[in-house]
Amino acid sequence: MTRLIRFNKPFDVLPQFTDAGSTDSPRTTLSAFIDCPGVYAAGRLDRDSEGLMLLTDSGPLQAWISDPQHKMPKTYWVQVEGEIGDAALAALAQGVALKDGVTRPAKAQRMAEPAQLWARTPPIRERKSIPTSWLSLTLQEGKNRQVRRMTAAVGFPTLRLIRYSIGAWSLDGLAQAEWQDLEVPKIPPRAKPSQLPKRRAKGNTEKSSKTPGAQRHPDKAPRKRAARPVHKRKP
């Protein structure tokens, strides 16, 4: 039976069940919170980020959730340094130029600090002279550390990053470090070749062997060229 669970990942937790890279100082992994053999993450969430992760034991379901081609929206709550303004929000929504390309259009709006927000351990660094603000950012792509790079590009470094939702699933009613079984959705079937959009032809591939000047009217017979006189040389 297919299984799908949601998990509210705390800060400083690796989004995997094992940590083979630090034998001397092991880092906290998902195995410290989830005891469900056979499940694995449908998409990643950075160690220094918090919030919603989906895990499943089904390969097709994992691919459907995490594949960027399906454009499943992901919403993030982002605490940034400074009071973010309308110009920065508009830039985030239109697309930001990063080293690996321009981001797709997104939804960006200012928001109040979430009412159900839990305390982070350790807390974020704050400067008394610089305020902080919150925004909601919805993306349909998944570049590496994309949210942090986007807010930095418009002049507002990210201080805290929480993934609130993936598609129809969200953190609502789920406390930090808790997990819960979900109803498994029916994966939409792949589009048939006849349902796919037709590709536009790049150009007329049939090239005429005649030059423009060689085309003749169909009712007119071709003209015969008069033979040139042959001049014989005198002996």
N, C-alpha and C positions, 0 to 999 in steps of 0.2 A: 504493500500500500504506500503510495507516494506521500511524502511528508513535506510540509512547508512551515517554517517557524519565523517569527520576527524577534529581534533582540535589540535592546537598547544598550549599545556598546559604550562603556565608560572611556574617559580620556586615558591615554597611555596603555592601551590594550592592543596587541597585534591582531589584525583581522584574519587570523588563522589559528589552527589547533596545535601546532608545534612550532618551536623556535630552535632551529639548528644552527643559528649564526652566533650565538652568545653562550657558550658552555660555562664560562666562568661567572657570568652575571646574567642568569636567565631572565627573560622578560615575560610579563604576563600575557597569556594568550586566551583564546576563546574557551579552551578546555577548563579554565578556572571557573567558568560560569555555566557552560552548556555540556550536558552529558547525554548526547544523542548520537550514537554511533552511526556512521554512514552519511551524515549531512555535511555539506560544505557551502561556503559563501557564494551567493549569486551576486557577484560584484564586490569590489573592495571598498574599504573606508580607512583612510590613513590612521596610523597609530595616534597622532595628535588631534584627531577629530573624534567627535562623539555622535551618538544617535543611532538611527535605524539601520539595521542590517537584516537581510533576508537570507535564510539558509534552507537548502533542500537536498534531498537524496536523489533527485531526478535530473538527469543530464539535459533533456529537452526543456524542462521548466527553467533550469538554471540559465540556459542559452537564451530563452525567450525573455527573461527578466533583465539579463545583463547585456545583451547584444545591442549596440548603439543604433543599428538599423531599424529597430522597432520603435525608437524614439520615445521610450517610456520616461516621462518627466520625473525629475528629482528636485525636491524643494529643500533648500538649506536655510537655516537661521544663522545669520552671520553677525557677530559683534565686531565692529571695526573701531579703529582709533580715529577720533575726530567726529564732528557732526556732518554726516554725509548729506550733500545737497542734491538738488534736482538735476544739475548738469551731470554729476557723476552717475546718478541713477539712469539717466537717459543714455549715457555712454555704455553702461553695463547692458542695457536692454538692446541697444543697436548692434553691439558686437565690439570686442576689444582686440586689438592687434597684439598677439603674443608671439614668442619666438617660433612656435610651431604652427602659426597660422591665426587667422581671425576667428574669434568664437562666433557661434551661431547666435541669432537673436534670442534673447532671454526675457524673462519677466523679473523686474527688479522694483521693489517698493519698500519704503520706509515702514518700520513697525516698532511697536513698543516692546520692551523686554518681555519674553513669554511668561505668563502667569505661573505655569506649572514647572518653571525651570528649576533644576536641581543645582546644588553647589558643586563646583568643579574642584578636584583635588589633583595637583595644587591649583590655587586660584590664578587667574590671568594677571599679568603685570599691568599695573595702572599708574598713570602719571597724574598727579593732582592738578597740574596746570592744563592738561589736555582731556577733554571729555570723551566719552565713547557713545556710540549709537548702534542701533540694530537695523538690519534690513532682511527681507525675505528675497531669496534669489532662486528662480526655477530654471533649470537647464534641461536640455534634451541631448546632451553629449557628455563625454567623460574623459577630457584631457587630464593628464597627470597634474594633480594639485591645482586644478583649474580655478576654483573659487578664490583661493589665496592669491593666485597670480592676477586674476581679474581685478580684485579690489585694490591690490598694490599698484596696478597699472593706472588706475584712476585716482591714486593718491590717498587711499584709505586702507592701511594694512589690517589684515584680519587678526584679531586677538583670540576669538573663540569661534569654532565652526561646529554646527550641529546639523546633521541630516534629519529633517523632519519627516519626509515622505518619499516613497518610491511608487510611482503610479497611483493605485487606489489605496495602498497601505501606508499607514502613518504611525507616529509614536503615541497617538491618543490613548490614554488609559494604561500606558506601559511605563512603569518606574525604571529608573536607571539600574542597569545590571540585571534586569529581569528579561525572561523570554517567554513566548507563548505560541502554542500551535495555532495555525490558521487554516481556513478552508482552502483546499487546493483548487485553483481556477482551471477552467478548461482552456487549453492552449489553442488559439485560433489556427486553423489549417493554413498551410502555405498557399500563396496565390498560384493558380494554374497559369501555364504559359499564355493561354488565351485571355486571361484577366490582367496580364501585365501591360503597362503602357507601351504603345508601339514606338520604336525608335525612329527618329527622323533620318531620312536619307541625307547623306553628306553632300550629294550632288548627283547629277545625271551621269550614270556610269557608262551609258551607251554613247560613245564618241563617233561622230560621223567621219567616214574616211574621205568625204569630199570637202574641199575648201569652200568658204562662203561664196567665192566667185564662180565655183563650178556648178552651182545649182541652176537648173534650167526649168523653164515653164513646161509643164507636162504636155501642153497642146502644140508646142513648137518643136519642130525637128531640129536636131543639131546642125549648125552651119558647117559646111565643108570649107576648109581653107584652100585657097588657090595655090596651085603648085608653083614654086619659084622656077624661073627659067634657068637652065643650066648653061653656063658659058664655057665653051671649050677653048682651051688654050691653043694658039697657033703654033705649029711645029717650028 
